[in-house]
Amino acid sequence: MEAAIQERIPHNHCWGCGSLNPMGLQIKSYWDGDETVCTWTPEPHFMAGPTHVMNGGIIATLLDCHSLCTAMAAAYRAEGRAMDSDPLIWYVTASMNIRYLRPTPIDAPVRLRARVNTVEGKKTRLTCTLSSGGNACATAEVLAVRVPGEWREE
């Protein structure tokens, strides 16, 4: 099986998507045609006030990280090069509009699906949906902006 997008991003310590962060969510996204998909299983401690649904902040992190990883992977793909090649491509979130459609059950895996809508210079607009049990629970419109690789340096 092909490596996940996150496993091919060098030096990624992000709490949501960083394969190098052992305390993080460790999401793994893959290409499925023109979209990326990720299946992730919540733990009981990711609950909201009601113990049977996921916390909205965790949902937002999943949508954000899956979308940004999609923007990075799409940029490498558009340039026809491997994700671990130099120069590094890096994106940040400029804006994210989330619509919470229904509570997300915490006792079942969630599925994320993201698609690049437009690329205009350094700006990439994406749509991402988080579903559980075949039902859309949240959607996000994300504006990702490409920044220089040095931006990551301390």
C-alpha positions in Angstrom: 0.0 0.0 0.0 1.2 3.5 -0.8 2.4 5.7 2.1 -0.1 8.2 3.5 0.3 11.8 2.5 1.2 12.7 6.0 4.0 10.1 6.1 5.6 11.9 3.0 5.6 15.4 4.5 9.1 16.0 6.0 9.4 17.1 9.5 5.7 17.2 10.2 5.0 17.5 14.0 1.5 18.9 13.7 -0.8 17.7 16.5 -3.6 16.8 14.0 -1.7 15.4 11.0 1.9 15.0 12.0 3.2 11.5 11.6 6.1 12.6 13.9 3.9 13.6 16.8 3.2 10.5 18.9 0.6 12.4 21.0 -1.3 13.7 18.0 -4.3 12.4 16.1 -2.1 10.7 13.4 -4.6 11.0 10.5 -3.6 9.3 7.3 -4.9 10.6 4.0 -4.7 9.0 0.5 -5.6 10.0 -3.0 -8.8 8.6 -4.4 -8.9 10.0 -7.9 -9.2 13.8 -7.7 -10.1 13.7 -4.0 -8.3 12.6 -0.8 -9.9 10.4 1.8 -9.1 9.6 5.4 -10.7 7.2 7.8 -10.0 7.9 11.4 -11.4 6.3 14.6 -12.1 8.6 17.6 -11.2 7.7 21.1 -13.7 8.1 24.0 -11.6 11.0 25.4 -12.4 13.1 22.2 -16.0 13.5 23.4 -18.0 16.7 23.7 -20.1 17.5 26.8 -22.4 14.6 25.8 -20.3 11.5 26.0 -21.7 9.9 22.8 -20.6 12.6 20.4 -17.3 14.1 19.2 -16.0 17.4 20.3 -16.4 20.2 17.7 -12.7 21.3 18.1 -11.5 17.8 17.2 -13.8 17.8 14.2 -12.4 21.2 13.2 -8.8 19.9 13.5 -9.6 16.9 11.4 -11.2 19.1 8.6 -8.3 21.6 8.8 -5.5 19.0 8.7 -7.0 16.8 6.0 -7.6 19.9 3.8 -4.1 21.4 4.3 -2.5 18.0 3.5 -4.6 17.8 0.4 -3.5 21.3 -0.7 0.2 20.3 -0.2 -0.2 16.9 -2.0 -2.1 18.6 -4.9 0.7 21.2 -5.3 3.4 18.5 -5.5 1.2 16.6 -7.9 0.7 19.7 -10.1 4.5 20.2 -10.1 5.0 16.6 -11.1 7.3 15.8 -8.2 7.5 13.6 -5.1 6.3 15.0 -1.7 9.7 14.6 -0.1 11.5 16.5 -2.8 13.0 20.0 -2.5 12.0 22.7 -2.3 9.5 22.0 0.4 5.9 23.0 -0.2 4.0 24.2 2.8 0.6 25.7 3.3 -1.2 27.4 6.2 -4.9 28.0 6.8 -6.0 31.5 6.0 -9.7 30.8 6.7 -12.0 27.9 7.4 -15.8 28.0 7.4 -17.3 25.0 9.1 -20.9 23.9 9.0 -21.8 21.4 11.7 -24.7 19.5 10.2 -25.4 16.9 12.9 -23.7 15.4 15.9 -20.8 13.1 15.1 -21.0 9.8 17.0 -17.9 9.0 18.9 -18.3 5.2 18.7 -17.7 4.8 15.0 -14.9 5.7 12.5 -15.3 9.0 10.6 -14.4 9.5 7.0 -13.0 12.7 5.6 -13.1 13.6 1.9 -11.5 16.7 0.5 -11.3 18.2 -3.0 -9.4 21.2 -4.4 -11.9 23.6 -6.0 -9.6 26.3 -7.3 -5.9 27.3 -7.3 -5.2 31.0 -7.8 -1.5 31.8 -7.3 -0.6 30.9 -3.7 -4.3 30.4 -2.7 -6.0 27.0 -2.8 -9.7 26.7 -2.0 -10.9 23.3 -0.9 -14.1 21.6 0.3 -13.9 18.9 3.0 -16.7 16.7 4.4 -16.6 14.6 7.6 -19.0 11.7 7.6 -20.0 9.0 10.0 -22.1 6.0 9.1 -22.6 7.4 5.6 -24.1 10.7 7.0 -22.4 14.0 6.4 -21.8 15.5 9.9 -19.7 18.6 9.1 -18.4 20.4 6.0 -15.7 23.0 5.6 -14.7 25.5 3.0 -11.0 26.1 3.5 -8.6 28.7 2.1 -5.1 27.4 2.2 -2.2 29.7 1.4 1.2 28.5 0.2 4.1 30.0 2.3 7.8 29.6 1.8 9.3 26.4 3.3 11.5 28.6 5.5 8.3 29.8 7.2 8.5 26.6 9.3 11.9 27.3 10.7 12.1 28.7 14.2 
